[in-house]
Amino acid sequence: MYFPKQIELIEVGPRDGLQNEPTFVATEKKQILVKLLATTGVKRIETASFVHPKAVPQMADAAEMARFSLGQGLSFLTLTPNQKALELAIQNNVTQIAVFVGASETFNQKNIRRTIDESLVECAEMFARAKEEKLFIRGYVSMCFSCPYEGAIAYEQVEKVVRYFVQHGVDEISIGDTNGQANPKIVYERFKKLTEDFPQTVFVGHFHDTNGLALANILAAMQAGIEKFDTSIGGLGGCPFSPGATGNVATEKVVSMLHQMGIETGIDEQCLGQASAYVQTMFL
């Protein structure tokens, strides 16, 4: 088995983790969480989304969170699902953006009300604009293994979106098990094929723990050469447009597993524990 010396974990709790919470979390509480996460040693934090507040009310304070993150000197990502969102991010001096497209046609329609092809055309325009501003670009590919609406997702469906992202010069691509139904076999096979077909591309694994297989899936992805993963403090998360999807894999569980395996993350477990404990109080 392959065990890398070091793994990078990208903390997505403040955005992907909180977006599905039905009750608005006060901006001040989100800022405390981000501040606590910054003390752990995690290198990048996804802090907000410039999505329309009617679609995801939890992200209505995106501009405030961006300004706060800049003030803290953080390396942070914000989600920009469309051209208008990108312009808002630019106005707020964001330096790293993320866009997403589903590998499932039905999911993409329900999520952003566009076909995959329509989404890709808009992505091309956004990528060109982002490059003008010299922004770091992350591409999310959602529903890369199965879909609650379409069932099993073929490799070709994932490859189509990945290839488009690669051709347009994204800096990294996060491959998502959005509904948490993947297993280690398909995870290994899919990442192995992706890394063979796109050997120069930086891939990130993004797993939900719906069936309790997220840690096993991370291990499987590592065997295919993946050394970057999205995780969420306290296992926060879920996709509002994916029925049955539960939380992202918990950052503290991944860190504990990797450290026990002798793999470095640069993350302090004691500080991480403090951030995780704070999460339990955020909804009181």
Backbone bond lengths (Angstrom), bond angles and torsions (degrees), N, CA, C in turn:
res aa  C-N    CA-C-N  psi(-1)  N-CA   C-N-CA  omega(-1)  CA-C   N-CA-C  phi
1 M - - - 1.460 - - 1.522 110.28 -
2 Y 1.328 114.61 154.22 1.463 120.10 -177.83 1.520 109.67 -100.25
3 F 1.334 116.25 126.34 1.459 121.75 178.09 1.529 108.64 -126.10
4 P 1.324 118.17 103.16 1.473 120.44 179.65 1.520 110.81 -65.02
5 K 1.309 116.08 157.52 1.461 120.10 178.28 1.522 111.71 -72.85
6 Q 1.334 116.13 -29.36 1.454 119.97 -174.82 1.524 110.95 -144.60
7 I 1.317 116.70 144.28 1.458 123.69 176.82 1.523 108.31 -127.98
8 E 1.336 117.03 137.46 1.460 119.95 172.99 1.523 109.52 -96.45
9 L 1.321 116.45 129.88 1.455 122.06 174.56 1.523 108.98 -109.57
10 I 1.320 115.96 128.16 1.455 121.86 178.10 1.525 106.83 -102.46
11 E 1.316 117.14 120.04 1.467 122.18 -175.74 1.528 110.21 -82.03
12 V 1.346 116.07 118.90 1.461 120.20 -176.93 1.534 112.69 -113.74
13 G 1.320 117.34 7.92 1.455 120.87 -176.99 1.524 115.82 -55.84
14 P 1.341 118.61 -48.10 1.470 119.11 -176.54 1.525 114.31 -62.81
15 R 1.325 118.18 -22.78 1.466 119.80 176.74 1.532 111.14 -109.16
16 D 1.301 117.60 -71.61 1.462 120.64 -175.95 1.524 111.03 -64.57
17 G 1.327 115.91 -31.16 1.454 119.48 179.93 1.515 113.29 -71.33
18 L 1.325 116.77 -42.36 1.460 120.65 -174.08 1.524 114.17 -89.38
19 Q 1.331 117.98 -15.75 1.464 120.09 -170.33 1.536 113.32 -60.44
20 N 1.331 116.81 -26.37 1.459 120.02 -175.33 1.528 113.12 -93.44
21 E 1.340 116.68 -2.38 1.460 119.61 -178.70 1.539 109.74 -71.52
22 P 1.334 117.60 126.98 1.473 120.72 -174.92 1.525 114.35 -69.84
23 T 1.330 116.72 -27.92 1.461 120.48 -179.53 1.519 109.51 -100.44
24 F 1.331 116.34 129.96 1.463 119.96 -178.24 1.523 111.03 -62.03
25 V 1.317 114.85 129.04 1.465 121.43 177.14 1.523 107.57 -90.38
26 A 1.312 116.58 127.17 1.462 121.07 -177.52 1.522 111.13 -54.09
27 T 1.321 115.51 139.96 1.466 120.90 -179.22 1.524 111.29 -55.41
28 E 1.322 116.83 -39.30 1.469 120.71 -179.83 1.528 111.30 -60.45
29 K 1.336 116.12 -37.63 1.469 119.86 178.73 1.532 110.92 -68.46
30 K 1.314 115.71 -40.18 1.468 119.62 177.26 1.530 110.29 -62.08
31 Q 1.314 115.90 -40.28 1.462 120.15 -179.79 1.520 111.40 -65.99
32 I 1.322 117.06 -39.00 1.471 119.80 176.17 1.521 109.61 -62.48
33 L 1.333 116.86 -42.75 1.463 120.09 179.19 1.530 111.06 -60.48
34 V 1.321 116.42 -46.35 1.469 120.26 179.83 1.530 110.43 -61.26
35 K 1.317 115.77 -40.85 1.464 120.29 -179.88 1.529 110.75 -63.70
36 L 1.336 116.40 -42.07 1.462 120.45 177.89 1.536 111.06 -64.97
37 L 1.315 115.96 -41.45 1.466 119.93 179.18 1.529 111.09 -63.41
38 A 1.326 115.78 -35.12 1.466 120.11 -179.66 1.525 111.72 -63.95
39 T 1.336 116.78 -26.09 1.472 119.77 -179.43 1.529 112.36 -79.20
40 T 1.330 116.99 -12.29 1.467 119.65 -174.02 1.525 113.33 -78.14
41 G 1.330 115.93 -20.89 1.457 119.07 -176.01 1.516 113.13 104.03
42 V 1.338 117.44 -3.25 1.460 119.84 176.88 1.528 108.80 -62.89
43 K 1.314 117.03 137.08 1.473 121.08 -172.17 1.522 113.57 -82.31
44 R 1.336 117.11 -33.70 1.459 119.70 -177.89 1.525 110.21 -135.94
45 I 1.325 115.64 142.42 1.448 121.66 -179.44 1.525 108.53 -131.54
46 E 1.321 116.67 129.78 1.462 120.94 173.89 1.520 106.75 -87.31
47 T 1.325 116.59 111.83 1.465 119.78 -167.20 1.526 114.85 -105.37
48 A 1.330 118.96 -19.43 1.464 118.41 -173.56 1.524 110.83 -163.89
49 S 1.333 114.37 170.98 1.458 121.97 174.94 1.515 108.85 -138.12
50 F 1.319 116.29 131.55 1.457 120.79 178.02 1.532 110.54 -88.91
51 V 1.314 115.23 43.36 1.462 122.12 175.57 1.523 108.25 -80.90
52 H 1.339 117.56 156.89 1.460 120.16 179.19 1.530 109.22 -62.89
53 P 1.315 117.92 131.66 1.472 120.78 -176.33 1.525 114.40 -60.50
54 K 1.337 117.71 -22.76 1.466 119.43 176.38 1.527 110.38 -69.77
55 A 1.329 116.47 -31.08 1.456 120.57 179.63 1.517 111.43 -77.98
56 V 1.334 116.68 -45.03 1.467 121.88 179.22 1.532 107.37 -135.49
57 P 1.322 117.92 87.36 1.472 121.77 -175.95 1.529 113.52 -56.00
58 Q 1.324 116.42 -30.30 1.466 120.10 -177.34 1.527 111.88 -61.86
59 M 1.327 117.60 -22.90 1.457 121.10 -176.37 1.530 113.27 -99.83
60 A 1.336 116.74 18.45 1.470 120.44 -178.01 1.520 113.02 -64.60
61 D 1.330 116.69 -19.19 1.470 120.37 -177.83 1.529 112.35 -101.50
62 A 1.316 117.06 29.34 1.460 121.50 -176.00 1.527 112.72 -57.10
63 A 1.326 116.69 -44.07 1.468 119.82 -178.51 1.522 110.48 -63.19
64 E 1.335 116.79 -41.96 1.465 120.38 178.82 1.523 111.23 -63.78
65 M 1.337 116.38 -41.02 1.462 120.05 179.69 1.528 111.51 -67.26
66 A 1.335 116.19 -36.12 1.461 119.70 177.77 1.519 110.71 -65.24
67 R 1.332 116.28 -45.30 1.468 119.82 179.31 1.528 111.11 -63.42
68 F 1.324 115.95 -39.41 1.462 120.00 178.35 1.526 110.60 -63.82
69 S 1.322 116.50 -45.77 1.468 120.77 -178.82 1.518 111.37 -62.57
70 L 1.329 116.50 -39.91 1.462 120.11 176.27 1.521 110.58 -62.10
71 G 1.333 115.96 -41.86 1.457 120.47 179.97 1.512 113.42 -64.44
72 Q 1.335 115.57 -26.35 1.465 120.39 178.37 1.534 111.93 -85.61
73 G 1.331 116.60 -6.04 1.459 120.66 -178.63 1.514 112.87 71.53
74 L 1.337 116.81 28.06 1.463 120.76 -175.59 1.524 111.94 -83.71
75 S 1.325 115.34 153.05 1.448 121.70 167.25 1.525 105.69 -91.90
76 F 1.339 116.62 107.43 1.455 118.55 -171.39 1.525 111.70 -135.10
77 L 1.324 114.51 154.06 1.453 123.65 178.26 1.521 110.08 -106.69
78 T 1.336 116.77 146.86 1.457 120.59 168.27 1.523 108.20 -129.53
79 L 1.317 115.39 143.50 1.457 120.91 178.66 1.520 109.27 -82.11
80 T 1.328 116.80 132.78 1.463 122.38 178.94 1.527 108.08 -129.35
81 P 1.331 117.70 90.36 1.458 120.79 -172.05 1.524 115.87 -73.46
82 N 1.325 118.06 -11.90 1.459 119.81 -179.87 1.534 109.86 -154.79
83 Q 1.329 115.45 178.78 1.460 120.74 -175.31 1.530 112.29 -62.27
84 K 1.327 116.21 -40.75 1.460 119.43 179.46 1.523 110.87 -62.75
85 A 1.342 115.89 -41.42 1.460 120.43 178.94 1.525 110.81 -63.69
86 L 1.320 116.39 -39.46 1.465 120.35 178.46 1.532 110.73 -61.52
87 E 1.324 116.96 -43.82 1.458 119.67 179.98 1.528 111.07 -63.39
88 L 1.327 117.00 -37.37 1.462 120.33 176.88 1.529 110.62 -64.38
89 A 1.334 115.74 -40.54 1.465 119.76 178.42 1.522 110.82 -63.55
90 I 1.324 116.55 -41.86 1.469 120.92 178.68 1.530 110.24 -63.23
91 Q 1.331 116.48 -42.60 1.464 120.45 178.44 1.524 112.13 -60.74
92 N 1.330 115.40 -28.38 1.461 120.57 -179.13 1.530 112.50 -97.98
93 N 1.335 116.01 16.99 1.469 123.23 172.00 1.528 114.26 62.57
94 V 1.333 115.88 29.39 1.466 120.40 175.36 1.528 109.32 -68.82
95 T 1.328 117.45 142.34 1.472 120.73 -178.74 1.524 113.42 -111.51
96 Q 1.347 117.58 -14.84 1.463 121.37 178.31 1.528 108.48 -130.21
97 I 1.337 115.63 125.07 1.464 119.19 -179.29 1.519 110.10 -122.25
98 A 1.326 115.26 161.22 1.461 121.22 176.66 1.523 109.17 -133.99
99 V 1.321 115.65 139.34 1.466 121.53 173.66 1.521 107.66 -122.59
100 F 1.337 116.99 160.11 1.459 117.50 -179.53 1.523 111.44 -139.71
101 V 1.322 113.77 146.42 1.464 122.31 175.37 1.522 106.71 -140.26
102 G 1.321 117.38 137.88 1.456 120.74 178.63 1.513 112.18 -83.73
103 A 1.326 116.04 144.13 1.462 120.36 172.77 1.525 110.30 -78.38
104 S 1.329 116.65 -12.89 1.461 123.65 176.72 1.519 109.30 -100.46
105 E 1.338 116.25 125.34 1.465 121.06 -179.33 1.530 111.13 -62.02
106 T 1.316 116.96 -43.63 1.466 120.64 -177.91 1.525 110.92 -65.59
107 F 1.324 116.22 -44.65 1.464 119.48 179.13 1.517 110.35 -62.08
108 N 1.319 117.23 -42.38 1.468 119.83 -178.59 1.527 110.66 -62.06
109 Q 1.324 115.86 -39.42 1.464 119.83 178.79 1.528 111.12 -64.58
110 K 1.330 117.04 -42.70 1.455 120.75 -178.42 1.536 111.44 -72.79
111 N 1.326 116.03 -32.43 1.461 121.23 -175.34 1.531 111.88 -77.78
112 I 1.332 116.32 -49.38 1.465 119.16 -175.81 1.534 113.35 -129.44
113 R 1.328 116.36 11.28 1.464 122.58 173.03 1.527 112.76 58.22
114 R 1.316 115.54 37.72 1.458 120.88 176.21 1.522 109.22 -140.89
115 T 1.324 116.11 155.00 1.456 119.42 170.85 1.535 107.91 -71.89
116 I 1.314 116.31 164.90 1.463 119.93 177.29 1.529 110.02 -60.10
117 D 1.325 116.42 -44.59 1.469 119.50 -178.71 1.523 111.38 -62.43
118 E 1.319 117.37 -40.28 1.469 120.46 177.65 1.526 110.74 -63.86
119 S 1.331 115.90 -39.50 1.465 120.11 178.49 1.525 110.92 -63.81
120 L 1.316 116.25 -41.58 1.464 119.87 -177.82 1.529 111.46 -66.35
121 V 1.314 116.64 -37.08 1.470 119.48 177.38 1.527 110.38 -62.04
122 E 1.337 116.72 -44.36 1.461 119.41 178.43 1.522 110.58 -66.23
123 C 1.343 117.05 -36.81 1.469 120.40 178.24 1.525 110.92 -59.03
124 A 1.325 116.63 -41.26 1.465 120.16 -179.22 1.525 110.46 -59.19
125 E 1.339 116.03 -42.56 1.462 120.53 178.53 1.525 110.69 -65.47
126 M 1.325 116.01 -40.38 1.458 120.42 -179.68 1.527 111.09 -67.56
127 F 1.338 116.49 -41.39 1.461 120.07 179.60 1.522 110.62 -61.15
128 A 1.327 116.25 -42.60 1.466 120.04 -179.87 1.532 110.46 -62.12
129 R 1.334 115.57 -43.30 1.473 120.31 179.11 1.524 110.68 -65.56
130 A 1.336 116.50 -43.41 1.466 120.58 -179.27 1.525 110.74 -63.07
131 K 1.315 116.73 -37.74 1.465 119.90 179.69 1.524 111.33 -68.44
132 E 1.333 116.23 -32.35 1.470 119.01 174.76 1.520 110.61 -59.18
133 E 1.340 115.09 -34.88 1.465 120.80 -178.65 1.524 112.43 -91.95
134 K 1.354 115.62 2.69 1.474 122.07 179.40 1.536 112.09 58.57
135 L 1.330 115.36 41.99 1.457 120.80 178.86 1.529 111.20 -87.19
136 F 1.317 115.93 149.25 1.468 121.83 170.73 1.527 106.86 -75.62
137 I 1.342 117.28 132.20 1.462 121.17 -175.34 1.526 111.01 -117.50
138 R 1.324 114.84 122.39 1.472 121.25 172.16 1.523 108.20 -106.16
139 G 1.325 116.34 137.46 1.455 121.07 173.25 1.518 109.84 -110.71
140 Y 1.311 116.55 123.11 1.463 121.60 173.61 1.526 108.31 -93.52
141 V 1.323 117.09 132.10 1.459 120.94 168.95 1.523 106.60 -113.02
142 S 1.326 116.71 114.92 1.461 121.96 -176.30 1.526 110.96 -90.83
143 M 1.329 116.52 157.71 1.471 123.60 175.76 1.527 111.68 54.58
144 C 1.318 115.92 55.11 1.467 120.08 -174.49 1.529 114.18 -87.22
145 F 1.317 117.66 -4.28 1.458 119.97 -177.80 1.530 112.05 -126.09
146 S 1.309 116.89 -46.27 1.463 121.40 175.45 1.516 108.28 -152.24
147 C 1.337 115.20 167.21 1.464 120.86 -175.69 1.524 108.61 -139.14
148 P 1.335 118.48 139.01 1.465 120.37 178.94 1.523 113.36 -65.32
149 Y 1.331 117.13 -16.84 1.453 121.22 -178.82 1.531 112.27 -101.24
150 E 1.331 117.38 -35.25 1.460 120.98 -173.78 1.521 114.46 -111.07
151 G 1.323 117.25 -10.09 1.463 119.05 -176.72 1.517 111.47 81.34
152 A 1.326 117.24 -142.69 1.462 121.99 -176.66 1.522 111.13 -61.90
153 I 1.330 115.14 137.22 1.469 122.10 177.96 1.524 108.66 -103.01
154 A 1.327 116.60 124.58 1.462 121.06 -179.24 1.528 110.74 -73.47
155 Y 1.319 115.42 152.90 1.464 120.11 178.24 1.523 110.96 -55.74
156 E 1.341 116.49 -39.28 1.458 120.43 -176.83 1.522 112.36 -60.02
157 Q 1.338 117.07 -31.47 1.462 120.35 178.59 1.532 110.80 -67.75
158 V 1.330 115.83 -39.54 1.459 120.79 177.99 1.526 109.88 -70.41
159 E 1.321 115.60 -45.09 1.464 121.61 -176.65 1.525 111.90 -59.06
160 K 1.333 116.35 -36.03 1.469 120.59 -179.22 1.529 110.91 -59.49
161 V 1.333 116.57 -47.40 1.462 120.68 -178.56 1.522 110.49 -70.70
162 V 1.336 116.68 -43.54 1.465 121.02 179.73 1.521 110.12 -58.92
163 R 1.328 116.67 -46.21 1.471 119.98 -178.20 1.525 110.95 -60.04
164 Y 1.312 116.38 -41.52 1.463 120.14 179.01 1.526 110.66 -63.01
165 F 1.312 116.39 -44.15 1.462 120.68 177.45 1.532 110.91 -60.03
166 V 1.326 115.84 -45.87 1.470 120.31 -179.13 1.526 110.53 -62.13
167 Q 1.319 116.31 -45.04 1.468 120.38 -179.12 1.525 112.07 -61.83
168 H 1.320 116.77 -25.81 1.463 120.36 -178.65 1.528 112.54 -101.62
169 G 1.330 115.79 13.29 1.453 120.23 166.44 1.516 117.45 75.21
170 V 1.349 118.01 32.39 1.465 118.06 175.55 1.532 109.13 -66.50
171 D 1.314 115.97 155.80 1.465 120.34 -175.99 1.524 113.43 -85.31
172 E 1.340 117.09 -29.56 1.461 120.83 176.14 1.522 108.17 -156.97
173 I 1.340 115.49 156.64 1.456 120.80 -178.67 1.526 109.10 -128.50
174 S 1.338 115.28 122.74 1.457 121.26 178.19 1.524 108.85 -95.40
175 I 1.324 115.89 123.12 1.463 122.72 -177.82 1.525 108.46 -98.98
176 G 1.351 116.73 114.98 1.446 120.22 -169.23 1.521 116.24 -103.26
177 D 1.326 114.54 130.99 1.469 122.11 166.97 1.531 105.65 -92.73
178 T 1.312 115.61 72.75 1.464 122.19 -164.88 1.521 113.60 -63.27
179 N 1.323 117.45 -34.34 1.460 119.05 179.68 1.533 112.58 -103.23
180 G 1.331 117.32 6.90 1.458 121.36 172.35 1.511 115.36 67.54
181 Q 1.328 117.62 31.18 1.455 120.82 -177.91 1.527 113.78 -106.14
182 A 1.321 117.40 2.82 1.469 120.22 -178.76 1.524 110.53 -72.69
183 N 1.331 115.03 158.51 1.465 121.49 174.50 1.524 108.43 -126.77
184 P 1.339 118.28 163.48 1.461 120.58 -174.31 1.526 114.51 -57.33
185 K 1.323 118.94 -32.52 1.469 121.17 -178.60 1.526 110.88 -64.84
186 I 1.343 116.85 -52.30 1.465 118.53 -178.16 1.524 110.85 -69.59
187 V 1.329 117.46 -32.05 1.462 120.35 177.67 1.524 110.14 -62.16
188 Y 1.321 116.54 -48.74 1.462 119.82 179.58 1.523 110.22 -60.89
189 E 1.328 117.00 -49.36 1.465 121.07 -175.81 1.529 111.41 -62.67
190 R 1.330 116.96 -41.68 1.465 120.09 -177.33 1.529 111.58 -69.45
191 F 1.316 116.93 -44.32 1.465 118.99 179.51 1.527 110.78 -69.19
192 K 1.306 117.32 -36.14 1.467 120.41 178.43 1.520 110.17 -60.77
193 K 1.329 116.60 -44.57 1.461 121.07 179.78 1.527 110.59 -67.43
194 L 1.313 117.49 -41.14 1.464 120.30 179.04 1.527 111.41 -62.57
195 T 1.321 116.81 -44.10 1.468 119.45 -179.30 1.525 111.87 -69.55
196 E 1.325 117.10 -27.97 1.471 120.06 174.98 1.520 111.11 -73.80
197 D 1.318 117.11 -41.14 1.466 121.05 -177.87 1.528 112.48 -76.50
198 F 1.344 116.46 -27.93 1.472 121.28 -177.92 1.532 109.14 -132.21
199 P 1.333 116.98 68.90 1.469 120.86 -171.56 1.529 114.67 -65.19
200 Q 1.328 118.67 -20.75 1.465 120.93 -178.66 1.526 112.91 -94.93
201 T 1.326 116.61 0.05 1.464 120.74 -174.42 1.523 111.64 -91.23
202 V 1.323 116.10 139.88 1.467 121.94 175.88 1.525 107.92 -88.50
203 F 1.341 116.03 116.78 1.460 121.37 178.72 1.520 110.67 -106.94
204 V 1.337 114.77 147.16 1.458 122.94 177.59 1.520 107.98 -123.98
205 G 1.330 117.64 138.14 1.462 121.12 176.20 1.517 110.49 -92.09
206 H 1.330 116.01 135.52 1.473 121.24 -178.51 1.525 107.68 -130.81
207 F 1.340 116.71 106.08 1.455 120.86 -173.20 1.524 112.84 -119.82
208 H 1.331 114.38 138.68 1.458 121.59 170.63 1.524 107.92 -100.78
209 D 1.325 115.63 153.61 1.468 119.87 -170.91 1.528 112.68 -105.10
210 T 1.316 116.69 33.98 1.463 122.49 -176.12 1.525 112.43 -52.64
211 N 1.309 116.61 -45.26 1.470 121.81 -177.72 1.522 112.84 -105.01
212 G 1.324 116.96 13.56 1.458 119.91 179.09 1.518 114.40 71.51
213 L 1.332 117.71 20.37 1.463 121.41 -176.83 1.527 113.45 -108.58
214 A 1.315 117.81 7.27 1.467 119.81 -174.00 1.528 112.36 -60.57
215 L 1.335 118.06 -44.12 1.467 119.98 -179.58 1.525 110.52 -64.55
216 A 1.321 116.87 -41.27 1.461 120.51 177.77 1.524 110.62 -64.15
217 N 1.318 116.22 -37.80 1.466 119.80 179.10 1.524 111.68 -68.46
218 I 1.334 116.92 -35.50 1.468 120.04 175.16 1.522 110.21 -62.87
219 L 1.326 116.32 -43.90 1.466 120.32 178.28 1.527 110.39 -61.16
220 A 1.330 116.97 -41.02 1.466 120.77 179.53 1.526 110.83 -64.84
221 A 1.335 116.76 -41.63 1.463 120.74 179.04 1.527 110.67 -64.75
222 M 1.331 116.61 -37.41 1.460 120.55 177.00 1.527 110.75 -59.36
223 Q 1.332 116.60 -38.15 1.466 120.23 -179.93 1.527 111.75 -65.45
224 A 1.338 115.01 -23.25 1.471 119.89 177.15 1.526 111.68 -90.36
225 G 1.342 116.37 3.31 1.459 120.28 175.42 1.514 115.78 100.00
226 I 1.328 118.57 7.43 1.460 121.36 -179.11 1.526 109.46 -81.15
227 E 1.328 116.08 131.26 1.467 120.83 -176.13 1.527 112.85 -128.10
228 K 1.339 116.24 15.62 1.461 121.44 176.06 1.532 108.46 -135.64
229 F 1.335 115.77 136.30 1.462 119.77 -178.64 1.523 110.39 -141.65
230 D 1.347 115.28 144.12 1.452 121.66 171.11 1.526 108.19 -85.23
231 T 1.323 117.18 135.55 1.454 121.42 175.56 1.527 108.64 -139.96
232 S 1.329 116.14 162.01 1.463 120.56 -175.72 1.521 110.04 -131.76
233 I 1.313 115.78 126.36 1.456 121.54 -178.78 1.536 109.93 -55.68
234 G 1.318 116.06 132.60 1.454 120.93 178.35 1.517 114.53 69.33
235 G 1.335 117.52 8.22 1.460 120.12 -177.68 1.516 113.45 70.01
236 L 1.331 116.41 21.29 1.460 120.34 179.13 1.525 110.55 -60.90
237 G 1.325 116.02 146.62 1.452 117.62 169.21 1.503 115.12 136.32
238 G 1.304 113.76 -174.25 1.440 123.63 -173.03 1.508 107.15 138.90
239 C 1.317 116.82 153.74 1.465 119.65 -178.22 1.522 109.43 -105.50
240 P 1.334 118.39 124.01 1.470 120.41 -177.79 1.521 113.44 -63.83
241 F 1.340 117.93 -15.36 1.457 121.04 -178.62 1.525 112.08 -109.73
242 S 1.346 117.02 14.27 1.457 122.03 179.42 1.522 109.33 -127.09
243 P 1.328 118.06 95.74 1.465 121.07 -178.24 1.528 112.42 -55.56
244 G 1.331 116.11 130.09 1.461 120.73 176.01 1.506 115.37 88.92
245 A 1.318 117.77 -9.48 1.469 119.83 -179.00 1.524 109.33 -72.16
246 T 1.305 116.30 130.28 1.467 120.36 177.67 1.520 109.54 -104.22
247 G 1.315 116.57 -162.56 1.451 121.44 -170.49 1.517 115.85 -64.37
248 N 1.330 113.13 160.22 1.458 120.22 171.16 1.525 108.78 -66.45
249 V 1.305 116.20 162.43 1.459 119.81 175.82 1.529 108.77 -63.68
250 A 1.336 115.92 137.38 1.458 121.62 -174.96 1.521 111.72 -72.40
251 T 1.314 116.01 130.32 1.466 121.28 -179.88 1.521 111.17 -55.05
252 E 1.338 116.48 -45.18 1.465 119.79 -175.87 1.527 112.22 -64.58
253 K 1.342 117.54 -32.60 1.463 120.21 178.22 1.527 110.95 -70.48
254 V 1.320 115.30 -40.30 1.470 119.26 -179.73 1.527 110.12 -67.51
255 V 1.315 116.64 -44.39 1.461 120.53 179.71 1.525 110.48 -60.89
256 S 1.328 116.61 -44.99 1.461 120.25 179.27 1.525 111.33 -59.58
257 M 1.324 116.91 -46.38 1.460 120.29 179.60 1.529 111.48 -61.57
258 L 1.320 116.53 -46.96 1.463 119.70 -177.53 1.518 111.63 -64.96
259 H 1.326 117.23 -42.00 1.459 120.24 179.96 1.530 111.14 -64.75
260 Q 1.318 117.38 -38.25 1.453 120.49 176.70 1.529 111.53 -64.72
261 M 1.302 116.42 -26.63 1.464 121.84 178.69 1.529 111.92 -87.46
262 G 1.332 116.53 -1.17 1.455 120.15 179.85 1.512 113.99 79.96
263 I 1.318 116.44 21.00 1.463 121.83 179.61 1.524 109.19 -100.81
264 E 1.314 117.17 127.35 1.460 121.83 -177.02 1.528 111.35 -78.14
265 T 1.327 115.77 142.86 1.467 121.44 174.23 1.524 111.94 -124.65
266 G 1.333 117.16 -17.19 1.455 120.73 -175.37 1.516 112.61 76.62
267 I 1.331 117.06 10.31 1.460 121.76 -176.39 1.526 110.16 -107.19
268 D 1.314 115.44 134.28 1.462 122.33 179.68 1.528 108.81 -86.58
269 E 1.338 116.44 118.37 1.465 120.34 -175.44 1.525 112.73 -67.20
270 Q 1.325 117.40 -32.07 1.462 119.43 179.50 1.529 110.39 -67.05
271 C 1.308 116.84 -46.06 1.470 120.76 177.50 1.531 110.35 -64.49
272 L 1.308 116.22 -37.44 1.460 120.36 178.09 1.526 110.30 -62.87
273 G 1.321 115.97 -38.88 1.458 120.50 177.80 1.522 111.78 -61.67
274 Q 1.328 116.77 -36.71 1.463 120.77 178.55 1.529 110.60 -66.73
275 A 1.335 115.78 -39.99 1.468 119.72 177.97 1.529 110.38 -66.43
276 S 1.317 116.08 -40.65 1.463 120.28 179.66 1.526 110.75 -65.24
277 A 1.326 117.13 -40.21 1.462 120.45 177.91 1.515 111.27 -63.87
278 Y 1.336 116.62 -36.91 1.458 119.89 179.27 1.535 111.01 -65.24
279 V 1.334 116.78 -36.87 1.470 120.69 179.24 1.522 110.73 -54.67
280 Q 1.339 116.41 -38.19 1.469 120.69 -177.85 1.521 112.07 -65.14
281 T 1.323 117.55 -18.38 1.479 120.91 -178.31 1.529 112.62 -99.96
282 M 1.306 117.45 -8.39 1.458 120.07 -171.38 1.535 113.80 -67.80
283 F 1.306 116.58 -24.54 1.461 119.82 -173.48 1.529 112.67 -104.92
284 L 1.343 115.46 10.03 1.470 119.89 179.46 1.524 110.84 -81.38
